Amino acid sequence: MNLHPINSVLIANRGEIACRVITTARRLGIRSVAIYSEPDVNAKHVQLADSAVCVGGAQSVDSYLNIDRVLAAAKESGVQAIHPGYGFLSENADFVDACKAANIVFIGPTAKAIRAMGLKDAAKKLMESAGVPVVPGYHGDNNDADFLASEAERIGYPVLIKARAGGGGKGMRRVDSAHEFKTHLKSAQREALASFSDGAVLIEKYIETPRHIEVQVFGDTHDNIVHLFERDCSLQRRHQKVIEEAPAPGMSAKMRDAMTTAAIKAAKAVDYVGAGTVEFIVSAEKGLSPDAFWFMEMNTRLQVEHPVTEAVTGQDLVEWQFKVAQGQPLPLEQKDIQLQGHAVEARLYAEDPDNNFMPATGTLHRLRFSSAGRIDSGVNEGDEVLPFYDPMLAKFIAHQNERAAALNQLKSMLDDSVILGTLTNRSFLSDLCAHPSVQNEQLDTGLIERDALVSTNTANILAPELALAAIVSALHPEVADSKEASLNLLPKHSLSLQIGQWQLWGRPSVTVELSCQGQVLKLLVVRLQGEYLHSRDLQNGYANYSRWQVSMGQQQCQLAIPQQADLSSGAAIIVADKRHRACALMVNNEIYIQLDGDSLQVSKPRLQLASEALSAASVLLANMPGRVIALHCKEGDQVLPGQALVTLEAMKMEHSLSAKAPATVNSVKVQVGQQVAQGAELLGFELENRLGAAQE
C-alpha cells in the first residue's frame, strides 16, 4: 500500500469551505495553513487556521487563483498537501500538475480525470461511449454563430446554451426562439470567457419542468468506487442552487439504482479518485422514471451541498478526502453506507431577492445564527461583505427523520437568526421552505421564477404595517446607544425618512414620509397612553409596553413594544395583535432593522424636493457594486424604453441596465473595465417629456 502521510495541509480557498476543511483537519491532528488576499487579512478562516500566508491583492486572479503564489505559500509553510475546497483552483488540471511537480499532494482527483470532465462537450462524448444517457444536443467544437443557430433549429426550441467549461449557471442561457438566439449566444460566450477563460459553448435541448438530481461518488487508489446516494438540487434561481436536500423526494428504489449505476459508470470511465458529483437532468413531467434522466456534467471536487450527504450517511466527506489522499482505501464498502432520515440545506447569500438577486455588500453589524441545527459559515460579526468574491455568508443544514420535519427545522433556523448590515435572501429562503409546492414535493428548476416566489415589484417590498412597525422600533429609546439620543435615529440610500414635528418628551406624534426603493408612504405615528398587557407577556418578564398607532391613508394599525426589551439583540413586538420578531441596531447614526425576515436601513432624514426627484431620474445609477463590462450607448445617442445601456458584472454574472423611457444620453460617467459602487452614476440624460431613463 503506497501511503502518503499528511501532517499539514494548506487550504487554497476562503470562506465557509476553508473553515469547514480546517475543522476536520484539526480533529484529525493535521496542521492547517490558510491563504488570504489582502482584504481577507481578518477573515474567519484566517483566524481559525494554525497559520496563514497572504498571497496577493483583492482580485482573485492576483491571489486565490494565482498558482505560483499559492504554491510558494505551500512551500514556505512546509505542508505535505493542498486542499482546494470548491471553486477557485479546485478543478484546475494545471494546478494539479503543478502540485505534483512540487511534490505536494493534491487532495482531489487526477489531472487526467479533471481534464476529461472539465469540458462539457468532451465529457458528454465520453459518457455516451460509457453507456451513460446524455441530453440530445450539439457537443462539438464548432462555435460559429451561424452554425450554432442552425444546430439550435435542428434540436428544436427551447434550447439551452451552456459554457463547456465551469458551472454555477455562468455562461448559461435558455433560448425560446430563433430571433433571440445570437443575442443570448454572445452574452453567454462573453460571460463564459470572463468566468472560465474559455468562451466556447454547447447547445442542448431544454428539458421542460426539469429536476436537477446528482449522485455523490467517491473513489480511492485501490480501484474502489462507491456512491453515497443522491441529492436533489432542483430549487434554483438563475441556474444556481438555493436549497438542496437528500434523499431526493419521490425517489424509488428502481430509479435510485438506475441513477447510481450510471454515476458509478461515469466515475469508472475516468478512473476517478476522491470526492465527485455526477449531475443529472431529470424530466419531472411523469414523476421520476428510469428512462427519463440524462447526464449533465461531473463536478470533480467537493460540492457546496455536501453537508446534506454527510447528515443522511453519518460520514465526514472531508475526512474521507484526507484518507484517500494518503493512499488509504475507502472507509466503507457500498453495502455499509446507509441512509438515515432527511436533510435540507439552504444557502444564505448577501443579495437582494427583490432586485433579481443582485449581490449586496455591507458590514455585518449583528450576526446571531440559530443554534437549532448545523450552520457552516465563513464570516464573523463585524466582517465586511466584499464585492470581489462569492456573496454566500453561510449554509443552514437541518436533519430530521422525515422531510417535513427537516423543512420546518430549516425554516425555524432561518427565522431565529439575525443578520443586520446587509441585505440577504433569508426571508426568501424561509418562505421557500413553507411554499406548498416545496412542501408537496412538486419540484423543478423553474419553480421559483414560474410561481413568482421572488417579488420584483417594489410595492411589495414590505407589508405597510410591518414597515411602520420597523420604523417605530427604530425610534424606540432602547435602540439607541447609551450616549446617543433617539432623535438621532432618524435616511439615506435605500430608505429615506422625513420626520415632521417630533418631540420625544413632548407631543407624542410624528409625521413620516417613507421612501423605500421608489415606493413612497406617508404615515402618521402617534404614541398612545396606557399599557398593553397579556398574561403571557408578564410571564416573559415584560411589565409594560410602549404603544403606538400608525396610519397610512385609510389604513391603520396598532403596535406595542416591550419597554424592557433590548431590541439590539431582538425582541417580540406586537403588530395588530400578532407577534413579530424585531431587532434594531444603531451604528454611526444609521439604524439597521430586521423584522421577521425583512431588513431595512434607516439614517438621517432629508426632504426630497420635486426638482431633486427629477434630477435623480436624469441619471442612471448602478443597482449593485460591480465592474462595467460593456457600454451600449454613447453621448448624444437617443435611447428608447427597453434598450440596453450598460452591462455590469458582479460575482462573474452579467446584469444589463436598460432604458425605461425615451431620453438622450448627455454624459457617460464611466468606462469599460471600471469598478463601481452601488448607487454610482453611470449615465446622464436629457429627458423627453420630463421622463427619465432608469434601470430594470
Wavefront OBJ file of the C-alpha trace (Angstrom):
o trace
v 0.000 0.000 0.000
v 1.541 3.317 -1.122
v 0.798 5.703 1.764
v 1.466 9.448 1.821
v 1.133 10.643 5.445
v -0.334 14.136 5.718
v 0.599 16.067 8.841
v -0.086 19.538 7.475
v -2.315 20.982 4.780
v -2.703 24.309 3.013
v -6.307 25.252 2.213
v -6.315 27.020 -1.150
v -9.655 28.720 -0.581
v -11.567 31.108 1.655
v -14.951 31.476 3.354
v -17.043 28.690 4.798
v -15.383 25.844 2.868
v -11.958 26.840 4.184
v -13.389 26.878 7.718
v -15.054 23.520 7.072
v -11.777 21.875 5.993
v -9.863 23.407 8.912
v -12.382 21.947 11.376
v -11.881 18.370 10.158
v -8.114 18.810 9.815
v -7.902 19.915 13.448
v -9.945 16.916 14.598
v -7.560 14.626 12.690
v -4.485 16.313 14.183
v -3.441 17.874 10.862
v -1.879 21.351 10.980
v -3.780 23.816 8.781
v -2.373 26.744 6.829
v -4.744 29.331 5.355
v -4.071 31.615 2.427
v -5.710 35.017 2.141
v -5.939 38.085 -0.034
v -5.146 41.498 1.400
v -8.816 42.379 2.152
v -9.232 38.967 3.862
v -6.498 39.570 6.443
v -9.008 39.356 9.330
v -11.303 36.760 7.754
v -12.723 33.907 9.809
v -10.738 31.196 8.003
v -7.516 33.094 8.709
v -8.366 33.254 12.400
v -9.241 29.532 12.567
v -6.121 28.201 10.866
v -2.913 27.379 12.710
v -1.062 29.815 10.444
v -1.799 31.945 7.380
v 0.026 33.404 4.371
v -1.016 36.407 2.264
v -0.986 35.565 -1.462
v -1.918 38.873 -3.085
v -4.476 41.577 -3.720
v -8.256 41.689 -3.736
v -8.841 40.350 -7.228
v -8.930 36.537 -7.295
v -6.534 36.401 -10.232
v -3.931 38.102 -8.032
v -4.435 35.826 -5.037
v -6.664 32.748 -4.792
v -6.301 31.948 -8.497
v -2.571 32.645 -8.696
v -0.965 29.189 -8.913
v 2.598 30.415 -8.411
v 1.720 32.342 -5.263
v -0.369 29.518 -3.808
v 2.456 27.012 -4.356
v 5.005 29.464 -2.932
v 2.847 29.717 0.202
v 2.691 25.915 0.425
v 6.467 25.574 0.124
v 7.055 28.382 2.624
v 4.747 26.665 5.122
v 6.254 23.211 4.630
v 2.920 21.442 4.094
v 2.571 17.968 2.565
v -0.789 18.613 0.889
v -3.162 21.212 -0.547
v -6.941 21.036 -0.167
v -8.606 23.193 -2.868
v -12.140 23.319 -1.432
v -14.563 24.177 -4.244
v -14.322 26.914 -6.823
v -11.070 28.783 -7.478
v -8.380 26.169 -8.351
v -10.341 23.065 -7.302
v -10.934 21.895 -10.908
v -7.792 23.309 -12.496
v -5.798 20.440 -14.013
v -2.737 22.636 -14.498
v -2.758 23.312 -10.754
v -2.877 19.565 -10.066
v 0.131 19.061 -12.347
v 1.970 21.895 -10.620
v 1.305 20.336 -7.197
v 2.672 17.019 -8.413
v 5.796 18.692 -9.813
v 6.321 20.400 -6.449
v 5.930 17.041 -4.631
v 2.792 18.247 -2.861
v -0.287 16.019 -2.542
v -3.365 17.473 -4.228
v -6.445 16.405 -2.248
v -8.695 15.635 -5.180
v -8.829 13.682 -8.434
v -6.072 13.324 -11.003
v -5.390 15.967 -13.623
v -6.461 13.428 -16.247
v -9.901 12.994 -14.666
v -10.365 16.747 -14.288
v -9.498 17.326 -17.937
v -11.790 14.523 -19.060
v -14.762 16.008 -17.199
v -13.771 19.676 -17.320
v -15.166 20.436 -20.759
v -18.826 19.516 -21.025
v -18.709 18.702 -24.731
v -15.867 16.190 -24.398
v -17.366 14.778 -21.194
v -20.700 14.087 -22.887
v -18.988 12.233 -25.721
v -17.109 10.152 -23.147
v -20.317 9.414 -21.246
v -22.081 8.271 -24.400
v -19.292 5.763 -25.022
v -19.557 4.591 -21.383
v -23.277 3.873 -21.701
v -24.464 6.853 -19.656
v -27.598 8.627 -21.039
v -26.874 12.122 -22.400
v -29.206 15.047 -23.256
v -29.683 15.460 -27.053
v -27.729 18.408 -28.450
v -24.590 19.631 -30.185
v -21.372 18.966 -28.262
v -18.809 19.646 -30.976
v -16.026 22.215 -31.367
v -17.600 24.488 -33.988
v -18.653 27.704 -32.216
v -19.514 29.735 -35.295
v -22.685 31.714 -34.527
v -24.473 30.786 -37.764
v -23.598 27.107 -37.359
v -24.799 27.021 -33.732
v -28.019 28.774 -34.763
v -28.636 26.062 -37.354
v -27.946 23.380 -34.729
v -30.455 25.015 -32.403
v -33.053 24.834 -35.199
v -32.223 21.148 -35.699
v -32.530 20.358 -31.983
v -35.753 22.346 -31.673
v -36.588 25.246 -29.362
v -36.399 25.808 -26.473
v -32.672 25.103 -26.241
v -30.061 25.739 -23.589
v -26.741 27.416 -24.348
v -24.122 26.214 -21.866
v -20.486 27.119 -21.346
v -18.444 23.976 -21.953
v -16.179 24.880 -19.016
v -17.072 25.681 -15.406
v -20.504 25.653 -13.804
v -22.691 27.587 -11.361
v -25.029 28.778 -14.121
v -22.381 31.078 -15.584
v -22.442 31.213 -19.379
v -25.864 29.554 -19.455
v -28.899 30.919 -21.306
v -32.305 29.490 -22.186
v -33.414 30.473 -25.705
v -37.039 30.121 -26.784
v -36.905 31.335 -30.396
v -34.510 31.797 -33.318
v -34.662 35.621 -33.406
v -33.099 35.902 -29.906
v -30.536 33.101 -30.274
v -27.493 35.134 -31.353
v -28.046 37.796 -28.701
v -28.102 35.182 -25.951
v -25.180 33.336 -27.551
v -22.952 36.408 -27.483
v -23.829 37.135 -23.855
v -23.226 33.516 -22.792
v -19.864 33.377 -24.575
v -18.736 36.653 -23.032
v -19.740 35.527 -19.521
v -18.079 32.129 -20.007
v -14.866 33.786 -21.145
v -14.843 36.087 -18.100
v -15.583 33.242 -15.689
v -13.512 30.365 -17.078
v -11.151 31.930 -19.659
v -12.988 29.780 -22.210
v -15.811 31.244 -24.288
v -16.796 28.014 -26.066
v -20.358 26.755 -25.589
v -22.515 23.763 -26.438
v -26.219 23.563 -27.300
v -28.702 21.190 -25.692
v -32.408 20.534 -25.829
v -34.061 22.353 -22.932
v -35.976 19.846 -20.802
v -39.335 21.248 -19.739
v -40.072 21.064 -15.985
v -36.628 19.600 -15.247
v -35.355 18.375 -11.915
v -31.679 18.525 -11.010
v -30.610 15.363 -9.180
v -26.985 14.485 -8.542
v -25.157 11.480 -7.122
v -22.239 11.726 -4.696
v -19.457 9.346 -5.724
v -16.145 8.550 -4.076
v -13.124 6.659 -5.411
v -9.770 5.586 -3.998
v -6.410 4.490 -5.413
v -7.354 0.819 -4.965
v -9.954 0.780 -7.771
v -12.865 1.129 -5.349
v -15.730 3.452 -6.272
v -18.914 3.862 -4.232
v -21.865 6.221 -4.189
v -23.327 7.962 -1.145
v -26.829 8.262 -2.602
v -28.360 11.276 -4.318
v -29.171 14.913 -3.652
v -31.989 16.951 -5.162
v -30.890 20.454 -6.186
v -33.963 21.495 -8.191
v -34.706 24.676 -6.243
v -32.656 27.184 -8.217
v -32.616 30.810 -9.301
v -30.647 31.908 -12.365
v -29.417 28.305 -12.694
v -27.798 28.483 -9.248
v -28.796 26.215 -6.397
v -30.718 27.701 -3.472
v -31.935 24.756 -1.397
v -30.610 21.190 -1.653
v -31.814 18.039 0.037
v -31.090 14.347 0.446
v -32.529 11.948 -0.406
v -34.414 13.200 -3.489
v -38.194 13.432 -2.888
v -40.154 10.715 -4.688
v -37.082 8.583 -5.366
v -37.981 4.919 -5.912
v -35.574 2.034 -5.421
v -35.634 1.316 -9.174
v -34.871 4.928 -10.101
v -32.113 5.189 -7.487
v -30.496 2.012 -8.765
v -30.535 3.328 -12.361
v -29.056 6.711 -11.445
v -26.382 5.445 -9.056
v -25.364 2.755 -11.545
v -24.964 5.436 -14.237
v -22.972 7.604 -11.814
v -20.591 4.747 -10.991
v -20.126 4.106 -14.736
v -19.262 7.773 -15.221
v -16.696 7.725 -12.418
v -15.107 4.473 -13.603
v -14.790 5.857 -17.133
v -12.152 8.299 -15.852
v -10.651 6.125 -13.060
v -11.963 8.617 -10.569
v -10.224 9.199 -7.211
v -11.631 11.335 -4.386
v -14.961 13.127 -3.934
v -17.017 13.862 -7.046
v -20.576 14.514 -8.085
v -22.318 13.243 -11.199
v -25.167 15.599 -12.093
v -28.267 14.529 -13.991
v -31.174 16.416 -15.532
v -34.448 14.597 -14.887
v -37.822 15.142 -16.535
v -40.412 15.835 -13.845
v -43.440 15.614 -16.159
v -44.230 11.989 -15.315
v -42.503 11.642 -11.974
v -39.097 10.021 -11.614
v -38.682 7.458 -14.370
v -35.527 5.371 -15.051
v -35.776 6.210 -18.760
v -36.087 9.995 -18.296
v -32.776 11.164 -16.829
v -29.636 12.351 -18.626
v -26.044 13.164 -17.731
v -25.295 16.891 -17.433
v -21.784 17.102 -16.045
v -19.431 15.797 -13.388
v -18.044 18.115 -10.726
v -14.584 16.830 -9.893
v -14.479 18.266 -6.374
v -16.384 18.527 -3.131
v -19.769 20.212 -3.607
v -21.212 23.148 -1.684
v -24.126 20.918 -0.692
v -22.035 18.020 0.659
v -23.329 18.557 4.261
v -26.732 17.041 3.429
v -24.996 13.855 2.291
v -22.929 13.871 5.481
v -26.117 14.236 7.528
v -28.002 11.321 5.945
v -24.996 8.958 5.848
v -23.288 9.925 9.113
v -19.953 10.341 7.301
v -17.409 13.185 7.187
v -16.574 13.541 3.497
v -13.590 15.799 4.158
v -12.146 13.092 6.394
v -12.683 10.627 3.533
v -10.778 13.022 1.271
v -7.822 13.110 3.644
v -7.753 9.324 3.938
v -7.918 8.714 0.188
v -5.235 11.354 -0.441
v -2.942 9.456 1.936
v -3.382 6.260 -0.075
v -5.828 4.566 2.270
v -8.824 2.591 0.945
v -12.353 3.958 1.254
v -13.597 3.805 4.866
v -16.755 1.861 3.898
v -17.912 -0.592 1.269
v -21.107 0.122 -0.658
v -23.212 -2.286 1.412
v -22.242 -0.482 4.618
v -23.380 3.003 3.516
v -26.916 3.578 4.770
v -29.473 6.384 4.523
v -30.551 7.987 7.804
v -33.520 10.367 7.685
v -33.788 13.507 5.564
v -31.544 16.592 5.368
v -32.122 20.009 3.790
v -29.606 22.802 3.199
v -30.211 26.493 2.426
v -27.566 28.896 1.146
v -27.655 32.283 2.838
v -26.397 34.956 0.438
v -25.771 38.680 0.750
v -28.120 39.633 -2.059
v -31.437 41.316 -2.782
v -34.155 38.835 -3.823
v -36.495 41.746 -4.636
v -33.978 43.087 -7.145
v -33.295 39.968 -9.217
v -30.905 38.607 -6.569
v -28.367 41.364 -7.148
v -25.295 40.902 -4.915
v -25.217 43.108 -1.826
v -22.370 44.465 0.259
v -22.185 45.943 3.735
v -20.830 45.344 7.215
v -22.271 42.550 9.356
v -23.050 44.706 12.372
v -25.128 41.991 14.010
v -24.788 38.256 13.326
v -26.690 35.815 15.515
v -27.178 32.380 13.958
v -29.683 29.864 15.298
v -28.291 27.035 17.412
v -31.013 24.585 16.343
v -29.013 22.818 13.601
v -25.741 22.785 11.701
v -24.529 26.084 10.252
v -21.365 26.302 8.166
v -20.236 29.913 7.912
v -17.173 31.810 6.807
v -18.000 35.179 8.385
v -17.980 36.756 11.831
v -19.909 39.651 13.270
v -18.192 42.850 12.183
v -16.941 41.443 8.866
v -17.398 43.442 5.681
v -19.098 41.708 2.745
v -16.724 42.341 -0.148
v -17.699 42.717 -3.827
v -14.791 40.582 -5.061
v -15.953 37.106 -4.057
v -18.999 34.849 -3.890
v -21.579 36.502 -1.585
v -22.508 33.341 0.370
v -22.481 34.032 4.101
v -23.483 30.653 5.487
v -25.171 27.306 4.887
v -28.043 26.207 7.135
v -28.428 22.414 7.400
v -31.383 20.682 9.073
v -31.601 16.910 9.603
v -34.690 15.054 10.831
v -36.297 11.645 10.424
v -38.874 12.982 7.973
v -38.686 15.565 5.174
v -41.493 17.765 6.546
v -39.776 17.978 9.923
v -36.457 18.863 8.266
v -38.084 21.679 6.257
v -39.773 23.021 9.376
v -36.495 22.935 11.290
v -34.708 24.725 8.467
v -37.382 27.442 8.393
v -37.102 27.902 12.164
v -33.311 28.172 11.937
v -33.644 30.896 9.323
v -36.370 32.754 11.214
v -34.443 32.677 14.501
v -31.238 34.116 13.048
v -30.392 37.814 12.993
v -28.290 39.418 10.240
v -28.045 43.213 10.253
v -25.911 45.343 7.971
v -26.556 43.886 4.530
v -29.482 42.605 2.516
v -29.804 38.822 2.447
v -32.082 36.154 0.969
v -33.030 34.879 4.437
v -36.723 35.762 4.239
v -36.936 34.334 0.716
v -35.420 31.036 1.907
v -37.820 30.870 4.834
v -40.817 31.460 2.543
v -39.499 28.849 0.127
v -39.402 26.210 2.882
v -43.122 26.784 3.511
v -44.212 27.047 -0.132
v -46.937 24.465 -0.951
v -45.096 23.104 -3.996
v -41.954 22.560 -1.926
v -43.895 21.005 0.930
v -45.745 18.723 -1.506
v -42.573 17.602 -3.331
v -43.635 19.286 -6.597
v -40.163 20.453 -7.547
v -38.469 21.585 -10.740
v -35.785 24.110 -11.611
v -38.301 26.681 -12.897
v -40.463 26.737 -9.768
v -39.058 29.955 -8.285
v -39.483 32.062 -11.423
v -42.714 30.429 -12.574
v -44.534 30.806 -9.257
v -43.211 34.357 -8.791
v -41.732 33.449 -5.435
v -39.476 36.473 -5.774
v -41.073 39.887 -5.973
v -39.598 42.331 -8.466
v -42.247 44.921 -7.647
v -41.047 47.496 -5.140
v -44.616 47.936 -3.932
v -44.329 44.515 -2.315
v -41.033 45.062 -0.509
v -42.756 45.069 2.898
v -46.296 44.919 4.106
v -47.030 48.561 5.088
v -47.888 47.830 8.716
v -44.647 45.895 9.184
v -42.638 48.695 7.608
v -44.283 51.103 10.013
v -43.616 48.864 12.979
v -39.970 48.673 11.985
v -39.706 52.470 11.859
v -41.266 52.886 15.272
v -38.981 50.171 16.609
v -36.037 52.183 15.326
v -37.304 55.296 17.113
v -37.703 53.428 20.381
v -35.238 54.661 23.056
v -33.995 51.139 23.799
v -32.344 51.050 20.368
v -30.042 53.986 20.996
v -26.511 53.626 22.290
v -26.187 54.774 25.871
v -24.614 58.062 24.766
v -26.927 58.701 21.815
v -30.382 60.253 21.762
v -33.217 58.583 19.947
v -33.752 61.704 17.878
v -30.563 60.754 16.044
v -32.148 57.519 14.913
v -33.611 59.137 12.033
v -32.493 58.082 5.717
v -30.231 57.938 3.165
v -29.953 55.483 0.288
v -32.373 52.569 0.132
v -34.595 54.076 2.845
v -35.241 57.798 3.243
v -37.338 59.224 6.066
v -38.737 62.713 6.620
v -39.750 63.358 10.232
v -42.230 66.116 10.948
v -42.654 67.893 14.330
v -41.393 65.163 16.628
v -40.529 65.779 20.261
v -39.513 62.691 22.194
v -40.740 64.021 25.531
v -43.327 66.427 24.168
v -46.013 65.985 21.555
v -46.333 62.181 21.134
v -46.796 62.110 17.354
v -44.682 62.187 14.240
v -45.385 62.675 10.543
v -43.310 60.341 8.390
v -42.646 60.198 4.672
v -41.083 56.836 3.940
v -39.448 56.068 0.599
v -38.228 52.521 0.056
v -36.642 51.840 -3.360
v -39.052 54.193 -5.095
v -42.170 53.422 -3.065
v -43.420 56.438 -1.083
v -45.535 56.001 2.049
v -46.963 58.934 4.012
v -47.545 57.976 7.618
v -48.790 59.383 10.892
v -47.332 57.792 14.026
v -48.939 58.543 17.408
v -47.735 57.320 20.780
v -50.686 56.062 22.805
v -51.129 56.169 26.564
v -51.594 53.203 28.875
v -50.210 49.703 28.937
v -50.599 46.793 26.563
v -50.565 43.653 28.674
v -51.091 39.936 28.229
v -50.573 37.347 30.940
v -48.073 35.534 28.721
v -46.052 38.724 28.419
v -45.951 39.147 32.175
v -44.659 35.585 32.365
v -41.920 36.548 29.928
v -40.840 39.391 32.197
v -42.343 42.292 30.239
v -44.012 44.563 32.767
v -45.369 47.034 30.219
v -45.246 48.129 26.637
v -44.973 51.374 24.783
v -47.990 51.579 22.480
v -48.200 53.184 19.035
v -50.795 53.825 16.375
v -49.676 54.126 12.770
v -51.863 55.423 9.928
v -51.309 55.449 6.173
v -54.279 56.906 4.346
v -57.261 54.831 5.416
v -55.056 52.010 6.711
v -54.352 51.921 10.408
v -52.706 49.531 12.832
v -51.501 49.455 16.413
v -48.289 48.019 17.732
v -46.666 47.526 21.094
v -43.020 47.244 22.089
v -41.944 45.774 25.464
v -40.108 48.553 27.255
v -37.600 46.245 28.960
v -36.683 44.552 25.692
v -33.233 45.027 24.210
v -34.089 45.459 20.551
v -30.406 45.352 19.605
v -30.478 41.632 20.465
v -34.005 41.018 19.219
v -37.393 41.063 20.916
v -41.017 40.167 20.255
v -43.219 43.110 19.312
v -46.963 43.045 18.695
v -48.477 44.389 15.471
v -52.255 44.263 15.141
v -52.339 41.641 17.928
v -49.838 39.433 16.101
v -46.328 38.786 17.344
v -43.289 39.575 15.228
v -39.586 39.285 15.902
v -37.825 42.653 15.719
v -34.184 43.607 16.002
v -32.733 47.091 15.567
v -29.178 48.320 15.945
v -27.685 51.788 15.603
v -24.174 52.118 14.193
v -22.679 55.525 13.366
v -26.072 57.232 13.199
v -27.561 54.550 10.958
v -30.220 52.086 12.045
v -30.289 48.503 10.800
v -33.630 46.806 11.331
v -34.778 43.229 10.934
v -38.453 42.492 11.310
v -39.196 38.799 10.954
v -37.454 38.050 7.666
v -37.333 41.579 6.269
v -34.492 44.071 6.610
v -34.392 47.856 6.408
v -31.750 50.543 6.838
v -32.556 53.982 8.264
v -30.299 57.017 8.576
v -30.638 60.787 8.797
v -33.808 62.237 7.219
v -33.850 64.542 4.233
v -36.721 66.241 2.440
v -36.695 65.262 -1.230
v -37.848 68.191 -3.366
v -39.605 67.703 -6.697
v -36.598 69.176 -8.523
v -34.317 66.667 -6.801
v -36.570 63.802 -7.815
v -36.448 65.000 -11.433
v -32.656 65.280 -11.189
v -32.405 61.748 -9.808
v -34.487 60.466 -12.714
v -31.977 62.075 -15.114
v -29.170 59.754 -14.030
v -28.678 56.009 -14.462
v -27.357 54.564 -11.207
v -25.584 51.264 -10.605
v -28.056 48.960 -8.891
v -25.243 46.893 -7.347
v -21.478 47.019 -6.889
v -19.747 45.607 -9.963
v -17.469 46.124 -12.958
v -18.566 47.830 -16.184
v -18.013 45.285 -18.961
v -19.982 46.910 -21.779
v -21.370 50.326 -22.750
v -24.162 50.095 -25.323
v -24.563 53.816 -25.925
v -22.509 56.991 -26.260
v -23.018 60.680 -25.662
v -25.670 62.068 -27.979
v -27.498 58.771 -28.523
v -31.267 58.752 -28.284
v -32.482 55.760 -26.286
v -35.863 54.068 -26.176
v -37.611 52.048 -23.466
v -36.082 48.592 -23.070
v -32.844 49.497 -24.846
v -29.744 48.081 -23.124
v -27.493 50.877 -21.844
v -24.814 49.391 -19.585
v -23.818 45.840 -18.645
v -22.324 45.271 -15.191
v -20.574 42.160 -13.939
v -20.640 41.053 -10.294
v -19.571 37.678 -8.936
v -18.878 36.695 -12.587
v -22.559 37.197 -13.501
v -23.766 39.777 -16.032
v -26.581 42.247 -15.321
v -27.972 44.555 -18.009
v -29.367 48.007 -17.189
v -31.921 49.303 -19.681
v -33.788 52.484 -20.547
v -37.262 52.775 -19.096
v -38.363 55.860 -21.037
v -37.256 57.972 -24.050
v -34.188 60.135 -23.394
v -30.965 61.448 -24.920
v -27.625 60.478 -23.382
v -25.819 63.709 -22.498
v -22.945 62.265 -20.448
v -21.138 58.957 -19.994
v -19.662 58.895 -16.496
v -17.846 55.528 -16.556
v -15.686 53.453 -18.858
v -15.419 49.747 -19.638
v -13.390 47.911 -17.010
v -14.183 50.380 -14.245
v -15.259 49.022 -10.818
v -18.281 50.962 -9.499
v -20.088 51.048 -6.174
v -23.816 50.568 -5.763
v -25.540 53.891 -6.457
v -22.683 55.224 -8.612
v -23.717 57.458 -11.529
v -23.228 55.706 -14.867
v -25.019 57.864 -17.448
v -26.695 61.263 -17.585
v -29.779 62.038 -19.695
v -31.685 64.872 -21.249
v -35.240 63.868 -20.528
v -38.026 63.761 -23.068
v -41.472 64.763 -21.822
v -39.998 65.024 -18.309
v -39.459 61.247 -18.161
v -36.146 59.720 -17.223
v -34.254 56.606 -18.205
v -33.922 54.070 -15.440
v -32.530 50.629 -14.872
v -34.564 47.472 -14.971
l 1 2 3 4 5 6 7 8 9 10 11 12 13 14 15 16 17 18 19 20 21 22 23 24 25 26 27 28 29 30 31 32 33 34 35 36 37 38 39 40 41 42 43 44 45 46 47 48 49 50 51 52 53 54 55 56 57 58 59 60 61 62 63 64 65 66 67 68 69 70 71 72 73 74 75 76 77 78 79 80 81 82 83 84 85 86 87 88 89 90 91 92 93 94 95 96 97 98 99 100 101 102 103 104 105 106 107 108 109 110 111 112 113 114 115 116 117 118 119 120 121 122 123 124 125 126 127 128 129 130 131 132 133 134 135 136 137 138 139 140 141 142 143 144 145 146 147 148 149 150 151 152 153 154 155 156 157 158 159 160 161 162 163 164 165 166 167 168 169 170 171 172 173 174 175 176 177 178 179 180 181 182 183 184 185 186 187 188 189 190 191 192 193 194 195 196 197 198 199 200 201 202 203 204 205 206 207 208 209 210 211 212 213 214 215 216 217 218 219 220 221 222 223 224 225 226 227 228 229 230 231 232 233 234 235 236 237 238 239 240 241 242 243 244 245 246 247 248 249 250 251 252 253 254 255 256 257 258 259 260 261 262 263 264 265 266 267 268 269 270 271 272 273 274 275 276 277 278 279 280 281 282 283 284 285 286 287 288 289 290 291 292 293 294 295 296 297 298 299 300 301 302 303 304 305 306 307 308 309 310 311 312 313 314 315 316 317 318 319 320 321 322 323 324 325 326 327 328 329 330 331 332 333 334 335 336 337 338 339 340 341 342 343 344 345 346 347 348 349 350 351 352 353 354 355 356 357 358 359 360 361 362 363 364 365 366 367 368 369 370 371 372 373 374 375 376 377 378 379 380 381 382 383 384 385 386 387 388 389 390 391 392 393 394 395 396 397 398 399 400 401 402 403 404 405 406 407 408 409 410 411 412 413 414 415 416 417 418 419 420 421 422 423 424 425 426 427 428 429 430 431 432 433 434 435 436 437 438 439 440 441 442 443 444 445 446 447 448 449 450 451 452 453 454 455 456 457 458 459 460 461 462 463 464 465 466 467 468 469 470 471 472 473 474 475 476 477 478 479 480 481 482 483 484 485 486 487 488 489 490
l 491 492 493 494 495 496 497 498 499 500 501 502 503 504 505 506 507 508 509 510 511 512 513 514 515 516 517 518 519 520 521 522 523 524 525 526 527 528 529 530 531 532 533 534 535 536 537 538 539 540 541 542 543 544 545 546 547 548 549 550 551 552 553 554 555 556 557 558 559 560 561 562 563 564 565 566 567 568 569 570 571 572 573 574 575 576 577 578 579 580 581 582 583 584 585 586 587 588 589 590 591 592 593 594 595 596 597 598 599 600 601 602 603 604 605 606 607 608 609 610 611 612 613 614 615 616 617 618 619 620 621 622 623 624 625 626 627 628 629 630 631 632 633 634 635 636 637 638 639 640 641 642 643 644 645 646 647 648 649 650 651 652 653 654 655 656 657 658 659 660 661 662 663 664 665 666 667 668 669 670 671 672 673 674 675 676 677 678 679 680 681 682 683 684 685 686 687 688 689 690 691 692 693 694 695 696
